[in-house]
């Protein structure tokens, strides 16, 4: 029996905010309750209220995040607002007198400069935990492949290949996700997940990025307030790491005609592993045993009570973050602010590489004066 209820507030209750609401409801037995929400969009407020009412949760509703923070109603805040608002909201949370633990949706911010400012501000708040929502590492087949790599079954990792072939970006409130200035660019908004996984599998830091991409099919016939969307819908990205390893991303957002959205391959000096999502299949084998020695399993996680939009990964993300919060400073979040920064930096470098037609060093995008060139 949980002694105290941990009170959550959700800032931004669009599609992803309501997904967090659903996940937290399924963690009710762990002693959590969502008590308040903040969102200026009235229809989103009403959708969230109706959902919460079905859980017998009465929500206090605020039009903005500042009112929610001033209310003092919650201990933990989930930030699931449009990307371009993350910086201001995070700084307001960090600078608020009352400490609030924070789970912020990816990307941490839309550019490196803002990420670094958030990190510097958070250093002064030892009474707060901040976790970044890079939850793909929790998907059962991905988590199993991570374990296989950590156990040394593949030897020393040399190459990581990630293919995401999927549907176009969904419709969001006011179509904010149609423009680079709001999202940070497709390779920041969508692909920070995969750059985080590359770094996790390889166990090293990125040094250089080369990318080629374009807006070939999606959203070209859309116009919003006289503007045509500018987000790319396909790309190849190569990331070089400081230990000599390489990662490659193959992204296509007009490729619905396949069984899997994500196919991950990790190759070491003695073996190879693969993870398929959503089939949830994991395969691995060694060079010595060849094709006949390949092992296959169907990955699952019995802890998951709600699959949701991301195959149970958001549930496990909340479960881990709840554990860190309840540990009262004895346990750090698994995905910290530095992880969020590096995943954004790789995405920014990839966007800049496409724009400039050249390779981009991570060192370049870590310098604030060069960031403006990524925003045109």
N, C-alpha and C positions, 0 to 999 in steps of 0.2 A: 504494500500500500504506500503510495507516494504521500509524503507529509505535507508538502506545500504545492500549490498550483503555480506554475510558471506562466505569467501573462504575456501574451504576444499581441503586437500591433502590426498591421500590414500596411505599408505605404505603397499605393498603386495596386488597384484590384481589377486590372484588366485580365486577360486570359491567364497570364502567368501568376498574377497575384491570387486569383481564384484557385489555381492549381496548388499554390502553397496553402491556402485555406483548407482544401480537401486533404492534403497530406497531414496537416496539423490535427485535423479532426480524427484521422486514423491513428494519431499518436495520443489521443485523449487518455488512454489507459496509462500513459507514461507521466501523466500529471501536467498536461499543457491545455491552455484555453486561449483562443483568440478573442480579445475583448474590445478591440477597436480597429478601425480602418481609416485611411485618409486617401481621398482621390477627388480631384475637381470635376471629374466626368460623372454626371448624375446617373446615366444608364449603368455605368460600371458599379457605382455605389449600390444601386437597386439590385443588380444581379448578385452581388456579394451578400447583401442583406438577406435576400431570398434563400441563398444557399446556406447561410449561417442559421437561419430560422429552421431549416430542415434538420439541423444538428442540435436544435434547442440552445443555440448560442445567441444571446442578445448583444449586438454590436453597437458601440458608440461610434457615430460617423462624423468625420471631419472633412472639410473641403481641402485642407492643406496639411502638410507634414508638421509645420511649426505648431499648429494647434494640437495635434496629436502628442507631440513631445511635451508641450506645456501642461497637458492634462494629467501627466503623471500616472496614467492608467496601466502602463505596460513596462515589463522588464526587458523584453526582447523585441527588436524591430526587424521585420523583413522588408527590404527595399526591392520592389519589383516594378519600378517606374521606367519610362523610356530612358534609353542609355544616356542621352545628353543632359538628363537631370541628376544623374548619380552624384556628380561632384558636389553640387550645391547641397543636396540633401545629406550626403555623408558628412560634409563639413559642419552642417548645422547639428547633426546628431553628436559628432565628436566634441563639439564646442559647448554642448548643452550641459548645464550644471549636474543634472541627474544622469548617471551612467545608464546607457542602454546597450546591451549586447546586440550585434548586428549581423544578419545574413543578407548580403547584397548580391543581387543577381549579376551574372556576367553581362557585359564586360565590367570590370571594376570602374573604369571611366572610359571615355572615348579617345583619350590621348595620353601620352606618357607623362606630360607635364602635370596634369591633374592627378594622375595616379600617385606621382611622387609627393605632391602636396598633401594628399590624403594620408599617405604613409607617414610623413613627417609629423602631421598633426596627431595621428593616432599614437605616436611614441609617448606622448604626454599623458595618455589615458591607460594606465596599467589596470584600471578598474573596469575596462571594457574588452570584450572579445569581438573581433571582426573576421568573419569568414566570407570568402568569395564563392559564388554559386557555380563553380566548375564541376558539376555533378556527374559528368560522363564517366569519370573514373570509378563511380559506384555502380554502374550498370553491371549486372552479374557476369556476363561474358567478358567484359573488359577487366573487371576486378580479378577474375580468374586468370586472365592472361598476364596481368600485373604480377600476380603471385608466382606464376610459372617463371617469369623473368627473374624475379627476386630470389627464387630458389636456385637459380643457376642452371636450369634445365636446358637453356639455349646457349649457355656460355656467355662470352662477352658480346653485348649487343653492338652491332655494326650499322644496321639500317632499320628504319621504321617507315612503313608506308601506310597511309590512311586514305581510304577512298570514301567520300560521302557523295552518293548519288541519290537525290531526293526531289521533293516537290518545291515550288517557288515559295518565297516568303509569304506568310499569311497576312491577311488584312488586320491592321492594328488601328487603335483610336487615332483619328486625324491623319492616318497614313504616315505617321512619323518615321516608320522603318523603310521608307522609300528613298531616303536621301542620306548621303554620306555625312553631311554636317550633323545629322542627328544620331547616326548609328556608330560613326567611326569608320564606316566602310564594311562591306561584307566580310572581309578577312579579319576584322576586329569583332564585329557583332556576332557572326556565326562561328568563326573558325578558331577563336581563342580557346574553345574546348579542345580542339585537336592539337594545337600548339602546346597546351598544357600536358596532354597525354604524351606527345613526343618527348618532352623534357622529362617526364616521369619515367618513361621506358628507358631512355638513354642515360639518365642520371648525370647530365652535364648541362652547361649553359650555352645558349645560342650565340653565334658570333657573326653570321652573315646569312642574308636571305636573298633568294632570286625568285621572281614570280612573273607569270604571264597570265593575263586574264582579261575578260571583256564582259560587256552587257550585250549578249547576242540575241536573246529571245524574250525574256521576261520583262514586263512592265513598260515596254517601249511605246505602247499605245495609250499609256495613262498620262493624265495631266492634272496637277493639283495646284490651284491658284496660279495658273500660267506656267508652272514648272513641270518638266518631264523628269521622272526619277533618274538617278545616276548610279544606282547600286549594281555592281557586277553580278552576273549569275553563273559564272564558271571561271575556274582558274587552276593552274598548276603552281605549286609553291615548293621550293627546295630550301631546307633550313640546314645550315652547317653548324656543328657544335664544337666546343673547345676541346673535346677529346677525340676529334677526328671522325665522329659518327655523322650520319646524314639522315634527315627525315624528309619525307615527301608527302604533300597533300594533293589529292586529285578531287576537286570539287565540281559538281555539276548540279544545278538547281532546276533542270528541266529533264530529269531522268527518273520519272515515276515508274517506268516499266521494268522494275527489277524486284527481287525478293528481299534484298537487304539495303538499308540506307547507309550503314557504315560497315566497311570491311577493313580490318586492321591486320597488318602483317608486321611481325617483329622477327628479324633475322640476326642470329648470333653466330659466333665462329664455330659452334658445334651443332646448332639446331635452328628450327624455325617454328614460330607459333602464329596462329591466326585466330581472330575473333570476329564473329558475324552477328550483326544486330539489324533487325529484331529476331532473327532465327534463334539467337542465343546459343549458337554452336561455337565451341572452342576446339581447335585442333593443334597438336604439336608433335614434333618428332625430331630425330637427330639425323645428321648427315650419315653417320655410320650405319644406322638401321634402314635408312631410305624410306621409300613410299610404304613399304609393307609394315614398317614400325610406327606409323603415325597413329597417335591416340586421339579419340574424339569423345567429347562429352557434351551434354546439354546442361548449360550453366543455369543455376537458380540460387535464390537466397531465401531461406525459410523465414527470415525476419520480416520480409516485405509483406505489408498488409494492404498496400494500394499501389498498383502499377502506374497509374496516371499517364501522363504524356511522355515520360522518359523511362519507361520500363523499370519502374521501381527505384530509380537512382535518386529522385528527389526525396522519397521517403527515407532512404538510407542516409542521405545528406543531412536531413533534419534530425535523424536519430543520433548521428555522430555529433552534430553541433549541440544538441541537447545534452549529451554526455559531457562535452567540454564545458558548457555553462554550469552544469550541476557540480563539476569538479572544483569550482571556485578558485580558479587560477592555477590549479595543479595540472591542467591538460590544455594544450594549445589546439586551436582549430587545425584540422588536417590541411585545409586549403587556406593559406594565409594571404596577407596583402602583397607580399613579394611575389607569390605565385600569380596573383592577378596582374601585377605590373608586367612581369615577363611575358605572359600570354598576350597582353595588349601590345607590348613592344614588338613582338614578332609580327603581329597582324598589321601594325602601323608600317613596319619595314616592308612587308609584302605589298601593301597598298602603294607605298612610295616607289617600290621597284617596278610595279606595273606602270605607274605614271611616268617615271623617268627612263624606263627601258634599260635599266642596269641593276647590278647587284647592290644591295644596301647593307652596310655594317650595322649591327645592333648599336654599336657605339654612337653612330650618327643620330639615331632617333632618341637616344638617351639625353641628347643635348637640346634644351628647350628652344633655342633660337632656330633650329632646323625644322621644328614641327609644323610651322605655318605652311610649308610646301606640300604637306599631305592633305590640306583642307580645301584645295581648289577643286 
